[in-house]
């Protein structure tokens, strides 16, 4: 087998794609921590305030489909520049909001531009990757770092400066990356690629249709789970830490950071497992482990016991992510890959944004999150059952990607 060399353009594409994954989560997960300060400042309930992010989260998913279509039919590079600049400026505008309506509009704008990343950035990454499992695993680590750092960034900036700074500073740095990507593109250091750097055999049409239908079910369930946890964790920890720390905002943000940093390791583990075993099997294991953990969380009310349960649950949620993304890429023709990822994130992020009003209603009605854990466990069980019906990806998969010689790092 010949060595497939990666060009500087491919390295830069993967670097900007990885950084973009972090920012797509940082900018969309700032508000659930900031809201803890707004509860005091604006004298509104948690349910009322958390509902302000609903439109933004719906658009974060729903706008992914047209964004993916534009990436396939127009330019992935141009869309990535628009992602960095648009989401960064939108975050700055959110930080300048004067009332709840303006915050809701700002978050909607953040969600619209942030929606570009998942369909376009991931398709760009897959197109430029020699070893897809490893590339998706590393990319997933950057996403997990974004999820982990968003709450602590929001907590630190809110406590040390103001809640406005929690949006303005990250937004400004995201916009700077957009300018940097535009510059390296203009200089010819990164180029638009129209074909996979390492092509794979085309999937059978029947397998492709079957995989997408089944993945649509599982992605809807897993999307609800991940959205619910991203939004609810700061409040779960803030309630659990009452009387333990003097700063509920910073303390809750720090706890969420610990959970998602631990989850970052899961992305790499999941990616490497996908290079060695059928992705379907990795996907099944992730759902099989997290399902009983979700039900167990409903029976625990001590933060000392809940923290390891939540950390382990999130770990196995995230282990399955590279498998899910890899299966979608494997069963989708390259020319439609960004559109397919767009369809995925309409389900995984857009429809799953319905978790937000559910979380607010559950907390304001019950004072806790026990019903949420039971709903999440049931959805995980549905995803587990459906995943057994997926076609076998190893049968048509190219020879082990891990065997492709890699450049020295």
C-alpha positions as CSV (number, residue, x, y, z in Angstrom):
1,X,0.0,0.0,0.0
2,X,1.4,3.4,-0.9
3,X,1.8,6.2,1.5
4,X,-0.7,9.0,1.2
5,X,0.9,12.3,2.0
6,X,-1.0,15.1,3.6
7,X,-0.3,18.6,2.2
8,X,0.1,21.8,4.2
9,X,-3.4,22.7,3.0
10,X,-4.8,19.5,4.5
11,X,-3.0,20.2,7.8
12,X,-4.4,23.7,7.9
13,X,-7.9,22.5,7.0
14,X,-7.9,20.0,9.9
15,X,-6.5,22.6,12.3
16,X,-9.1,25.2,11.5
17,X,-11.8,22.6,11.5
18,X,-10.7,21.4,15.0
19,X,-10.6,25.0,16.4
20,X,-14.0,25.6,14.8
21,X,-15.5,22.6,16.6
22,X,-14.4,24.2,19.9
23,X,-15.9,27.5,19.1
24,X,-19.2,26.1,17.8
25,X,-19.7,24.7,21.3
26,X,-18.2,27.5,23.4
27,X,-20.4,30.2,21.8
28,X,-23.6,28.2,22.1
29,X,-23.0,26.9,25.7
30,X,-22.1,30.2,27.4
31,X,-25.7,31.2,28.2
32,X,-26.7,28.3,30.5
33,X,-24.0,29.4,32.9
34,X,-24.5,33.2,32.4
35,X,-28.2,32.6,33.1
36,X,-27.3,31.9,36.8
37,X,-26.2,35.5,37.1
38,X,-29.2,36.9,35.2
39,X,-31.6,35.2,37.6
40,X,-30.3,37.6,40.3
41,X,-29.8,40.6,38.1
42,X,-33.2,40.5,36.3
43,X,-35.3,38.8,39.0
44,X,-36.7,36.2,36.6
45,X,-37.1,32.5,37.1
46,X,-34.7,29.9,35.7
47,X,-37.4,28.5,33.5
48,X,-38.2,32.0,32.0
49,X,-34.6,32.8,31.3
50,X,-33.4,29.4,30.0
51,X,-36.3,29.6,27.5
52,X,-34.6,32.6,25.8
53,X,-32.1,30.3,24.2
54,X,-34.7,28.1,22.5
55,X,-34.7,29.8,19.2
56,X,-30.9,29.9,19.0
57,X,-30.7,26.1,19.7
58,X,-33.4,25.3,17.2
59,X,-31.5,27.3,14.6
60,X,-28.2,25.8,15.6
61,X,-29.7,22.5,14.3
62,X,-32.3,23.6,11.7
63,X,-30.0,25.9,9.8
64,X,-27.4,23.1,9.4
65,X,-29.2,21.6,6.4
66,X,-29.1,24.7,4.2
67,X,-25.5,25.4,5.5
68,X,-24.5,21.8,4.5
69,X,-26.1,22.2,1.1
70,X,-24.2,25.5,0.5
71,X,-21.0,23.8,1.6
72,X,-21.5,21.0,-1.0
73,X,-22.7,23.3,-3.8
74,X,-20.8,26.6,-3.2
75,X,-17.7,26.6,-1.0
76,X,-16.7,24.9,2.2
77,X,-13.9,27.4,2.8
78,X,-16.2,30.4,2.3
79,X,-18.8,28.9,4.7
80,X,-16.1,28.3,7.3
81,X,-15.0,31.9,7.1
82,X,-18.6,32.9,7.5
83,X,-19.0,30.6,10.5
84,X,-16.1,32.2,12.4
85,X,-17.0,35.8,11.6
86,X,-20.7,35.5,11.9
87,X,-20.9,33.6,15.1
88,X,-18.2,35.8,16.7
89,X,-20.0,39.1,15.8
90,X,-23.3,37.6,16.9
91,X,-21.8,36.7,20.3
92,X,-20.6,40.3,20.7
93,X,-24.0,41.6,19.9
94,X,-25.5,39.3,22.5
95,X,-23.2,40.7,25.1
96,X,-24.5,44.2,24.3
97,X,-28.1,43.2,24.9
98,X,-30.2,45.4,27.1
99,X,-33.2,43.2,27.7
100,X,-34.5,39.6,27.4
101,X,-35.8,40.1,23.9
102,X,-32.4,41.3,22.6
103,X,-30.7,38.4,24.3
104,X,-33.1,36.0,22.6
105,X,-32.4,37.6,19.2
106,X,-28.6,37.6,19.8
107,X,-28.6,33.9,20.8
108,X,-30.7,33.2,17.7
109,X,-28.1,34.9,15.5
110,X,-25.3,32.9,17.3
111,X,-27.2,29.7,16.6
112,X,-27.7,30.5,12.9
113,X,-24.0,31.1,12.2
114,X,-22.8,28.4,14.5
115,X,-25.0,25.9,12.6
116,X,-22.5,26.1,9.7
117,X,-19.8,24.3,11.6
118,X,-21.1,20.7,12.1
119,X,-22.2,20.0,8.5
120,X,-19.4,21.9,6.8
121,X,-16.5,21.7,9.2
122,X,-16.9,18.0,9.7
123,X,-17.3,17.2,6.0
124,X,-14.2,19.3,5.3
125,X,-12.3,17.4,8.0
126,X,-13.4,14.0,6.6
127,X,-12.5,15.0,3.0
128,X,-9.0,16.0,4.1
129,X,-8.4,13.1,6.5
130,X,-6.2,10.0,5.8
131,X,-7.2,8.2,8.9
132,X,-10.8,9.1,9.5
133,X,-11.3,7.4,12.9
134,X,-8.3,9.2,14.4
135,X,-9.2,12.5,12.7
136,X,-12.8,12.4,14.0
137,X,-11.6,11.4,17.5
138,X,-9.2,14.3,17.7
139,X,-11.8,16.6,16.3
140,X,-14.2,15.4,18.9
141,X,-11.7,16.2,21.6
142,X,-11.7,19.8,20.4
143,X,-15.5,19.8,20.6
144,X,-15.4,18.3,24.1
145,X,-12.9,21.0,25.1
146,X,-15.3,23.6,23.8
147,X,-18.1,22.1,25.9
148,X,-15.8,21.9,28.9
149,X,-14.3,25.4,28.6
150,X,-17.5,27.2,27.7
151,X,-19.0,27.0,31.2
152,X,-15.8,27.9,32.9
153,X,-15.1,30.8,30.5
154,X,-18.6,32.1,31.2
155,X,-18.2,31.6,34.9
156,X,-14.8,33.3,35.2
157,X,-15.7,36.3,32.9
158,X,-19.1,36.7,34.7
159,X,-17.6,36.7,38.2
160,X,-14.5,38.8,37.3
161,X,-15.9,41.3,34.8
162,X,-19.6,40.9,33.9
163,X,-22.0,38.6,32.1
164,X,-21.6,40.8,29.0
165,X,-17.8,40.1,28.9
166,X,-18.7,36.3,28.9
167,X,-20.1,36.9,25.3
168,X,-18.0,39.7,24.0
169,X,-14.5,38.3,24.6
170,X,-15.1,34.8,23.2
171,X,-17.0,36.3,20.3
172,X,-14.1,38.6,19.4
173,X,-11.5,35.8,19.4
174,X,-13.8,33.7,17.2
175,X,-14.0,36.6,14.7
176,X,-10.2,36.8,14.7
177,X,-9.9,33.1,13.6
178,X,-12.3,33.9,10.8
179,X,-10.0,36.7,9.6
180,X,-7.0,34.4,9.9
181,X,-8.7,31.7,7.8
182,X,-9.6,34.2,5.1
183,X,-6.0,35.4,5.0
184,X,-4.4,31.9,4.6
185,X,-7.0,31.2,1.9
186,X,-6.1,34.4,0.1
187,X,-2.4,33.5,0.3
188,X,-3.1,30.0,-1.2
189,X,-1.9,28.2,2.0
190,X,-5.2,26.4,2.2
191,X,-7.2,25.4,-0.9
192,X,-10.7,24.2,-1.7
193,X,-10.7,20.4,-2.3
194,X,-13.5,18.7,-4.3
195,X,-12.6,15.1,-3.6
196,X,-11.6,12.9,-0.6
197,X,-7.8,12.7,0.0
198,X,-8.4,9.0,0.6
199,X,-11.4,7.7,-1.3
200,X,-13.5,4.8,0.0
201,X,-15.7,2.3,-1.9
202,X,-19.2,3.5,-2.5
203,X,-21.8,1.9,-0.2
204,X,-24.6,-0.2,-1.5
205,X,-27.7,1.9,-2.1
206,X,-29.8,-0.3,0.1
207,X,-27.3,-0.1,3.0
208,X,-27.1,3.7,2.6
209,X,-30.8,4.2,2.8
210,X,-31.2,1.7,5.7
211,X,-28.3,3.3,7.6
212,X,-29.7,6.8,7.2
213,X,-33.2,5.9,8.3
214,X,-31.9,4.1,11.4
215,X,-29.4,6.7,12.3
216,X,-32.2,9.3,12.0
217,X,-33.9,7.6,14.9
218,X,-30.8,7.2,17.0
219,X,-29.5,10.7,16.2
220,X,-32.8,12.2,17.4
221,X,-32.5,10.4,20.7
222,X,-28.8,11.0,21.3
223,X,-29.2,14.7,20.2
224,X,-31.9,15.2,22.8
225,X,-29.7,13.6,25.4
226,X,-26.6,15.7,24.6
227,X,-28.6,18.9,24.4
228,X,-30.4,18.2,27.7
229,X,-27.1,17.6,29.5
230,X,-25.3,20.6,28.0
231,X,-28.1,22.9,29.1
232,X,-29.0,21.3,32.5
233,X,-25.6,20.5,34.0
234,X,-24.8,24.1,35.2
235,X,-28.1,24.2,37.0
236,X,-27.7,20.7,38.4
237,X,-24.4,21.6,39.9
238,X,-25.4,25.0,41.0
239,X,-28.3,23.5,43.0
240,X,-26.0,20.7,44.3
241,X,-23.3,23.1,45.4
242,X,-25.5,25.5,47.4
243,X,-23.7,26.0,50.7
244,X,-20.6,24.4,49.4
245,X,-19.1,27.3,47.4
246,X,-19.7,31.1,47.6
247,X,-19.8,31.4,43.9
248,X,-22.6,29.3,42.3
249,X,-21.8,30.6,38.8
250,X,-18.1,29.8,38.9
251,X,-18.5,26.6,40.9
252,X,-21.1,25.2,38.6
253,X,-19.1,26.2,35.5
254,X,-16.0,24.5,37.0
255,X,-17.9,21.3,37.6
256,X,-19.3,21.2,34.1
257,X,-15.7,21.7,32.8
258,X,-14.5,18.7,34.8
259,X,-17.3,16.5,33.3
260,X,-16.5,17.5,29.7
261,X,-12.7,17.5,30.0
262,X,-13.1,13.9,31.2
263,X,-15.4,13.4,28.2
264,X,-12.7,14.8,25.9
265,X,-10.7,11.6,26.4
266,X,-13.7,9.7,25.3
267,X,-13.6,11.3,21.9
268,X,-10.1,10.0,21.3
269,X,-10.9,6.5,22.7
270,X,-14.0,6.3,20.5
271,X,-12.1,7.4,17.4
272,X,-9.3,4.9,17.9
273,X,-11.9,2.1,18.6
274,X,-13.5,3.0,15.3
275,X,-10.3,2.3,13.4
276,X,-9.9,-1.1,15.0
277,X,-13.5,-2.5,15.3
278,X,-16.8,-2.1,13.4
279,X,-18.2,1.4,14.1
280,X,-21.6,-0.2,14.6
281,X,-20.2,-2.2,17.6
282,X,-18.7,1.0,19.2
283,X,-22.0,2.7,18.8
284,X,-23.9,-0.1,20.4
285,X,-21.5,-0.3,23.4
286,X,-21.8,3.5,24.0
287,X,-25.6,3.3,24.2
288,X,-25.6,0.0,26.2
289,X,-23.5,1.5,29.0
290,X,-25.1,4.9,29.4
291,X,-28.7,3.6,29.5
292,X,-28.6,2.1,33.0
293,X,-26.5,5.0,34.2
294,X,-29.2,7.5,33.2
295,X,-31.8,5.6,35.1
296,X,-29.5,5.3,38.1
297,X,-29.1,9.1,38.2
298,X,-32.8,9.4,38.9
299,X,-32.3,7.6,42.2
300,X,-29.4,9.7,43.5
301,X,-29.7,13.1,45.2
302,X,-26.2,13.6,46.6
303,X,-23.9,15.6,44.4
304,X,-21.0,13.5,45.6
305,X,-22.6,10.4,44.1
306,X,-24.2,12.2,41.2
307,X,-20.9,13.6,39.9
308,X,-19.2,10.3,39.0
309,X,-22.5,9.0,37.5
310,X,-22.8,12.1,35.3
311,X,-19.1,11.9,34.3
312,X,-19.4,8.3,33.3
313,X,-22.6,8.8,31.4
314,X,-21.2,11.7,29.5
315,X,-18.0,9.7,28.8
316,X,-20.0,6.9,27.1
317,X,-22.2,9.4,25.3
318,X,-19.1,10.9,23.8
319,X,-17.4,7.6,23.0
320,X,-20.2,6.9,20.6
321,X,-19.9,10.3,18.7
322,X,-17.0,9.4,16.4
323,X,-18.8,6.1,15.5
324,X,-22.0,8.0,14.7
325,X,-20.2,10.6,12.5
326,X,-18.1,7.9,11.0
327,X,-21.1,5.7,10.1
328,X,-22.8,8.7,8.5
329,X,-19.7,9.5,6.4
330,X,-19.2,5.8,5.5
331,X,-22.7,5.4,4.1
332,X,-22.9,8.8,2.3
333,X,-21.4,9.6,-1.1
334,X,-18.7,12.3,-0.8
335,X,-20.5,14.9,-2.9
336,X,-23.5,14.9,-0.5
337,X,-21.6,14.5,2.7
338,X,-22.1,18.1,4.0
339,X,-25.8,17.9,3.2
340,X,-26.0,14.6,5.1
341,X,-24.3,16.1,8.1
342,X,-26.7,19.0,7.9
343,X,-29.6,16.6,8.0
344,X,-28.1,14.9,11.0
345,X,-27.8,18.1,12.9
346,X,-31.3,19.2,12.1
347,X,-32.3,16.2,14.1
348,X,-29.4,16.1,16.7
349,X,-29.5,19.8,17.5
350,X,-32.6,21.4,16.0
351,X,-35.4,19.0,17.0
352,X,-33.5,18.1,20.2
353,X,-33.6,21.8,21.2
354,X,-37.1,20.9,22.5
355,X,-35.1,19.7,25.5
356,X,-34.7,23.3,26.6
357,X,-38.4,24.1,27.5
358,X,-38.7,20.6,28.9
359,X,-35.7,21.3,31.3
360,X,-37.1,24.6,32.4
361,X,-40.6,23.2,33.0
362,X,-39.3,20.2,34.9
363,X,-37.1,22.3,37.2
364,X,-39.7,25.0,37.9
365,X,-42.4,22.3,38.5
366,X,-40.5,19.7,40.5
367,X,-37.5,21.7,41.8
368,X,-35.1,19.1,40.4
369,X,-34.3,16.9,37.4
370,X,-35.4,13.4,38.3
371,X,-38.0,13.2,35.4
372,X,-35.3,14.4,33.0
373,X,-33.1,11.4,33.9
374,X,-36.0,9.0,33.3
375,X,-36.8,10.5,29.9
376,X,-33.1,10.4,28.9
377,X,-32.8,6.8,30.0
378,X,-35.9,5.8,27.9
379,X,-34.5,7.6,24.8
380,X,-31.1,5.9,25.3
381,X,-32.9,2.5,25.4
382,X,-34.7,3.3,22.1
383,X,-31.4,4.3,20.5
384,X,-29.7,1.1,21.7
385,X,-32.5,-1.0,20.2
386,X,-32.4,0.8,16.9
387,X,-28.6,0.6,16.6
388,X,-28.7,-3.2,16.4
389,X,-30.5,-2.8,13.0
390,X,-27.7,-0.8,11.4
391,X,-25.9,-2.4,8.4
392,X,-22.4,-3.8,9.1
393,X,-19.9,-1.2,8.1
394,X,-16.8,-3.5,8.3
395,X,-18.0,-5.6,5.4
396,X,-17.5,-2.7,2.9
397,X,-15.0,-0.6,4.8
398,X,-11.7,0.0,3.3
399,X,-8.7,-1.8,4.8
400,X,-7.9,-0.6,8.3
401,X,-7.2,3.1,8.2
402,X,-4.9,2.8,11.1
403,X,-2.5,0.9,8.9
404,X,-2.0,3.9,6.6
405,X,1.5,5.3,7.3
406,X,1.3,8.7,9.0
407,X,3.8,11.6,8.8
408,X,6.0,12.1,11.8
409,X,4.4,14.5,14.3
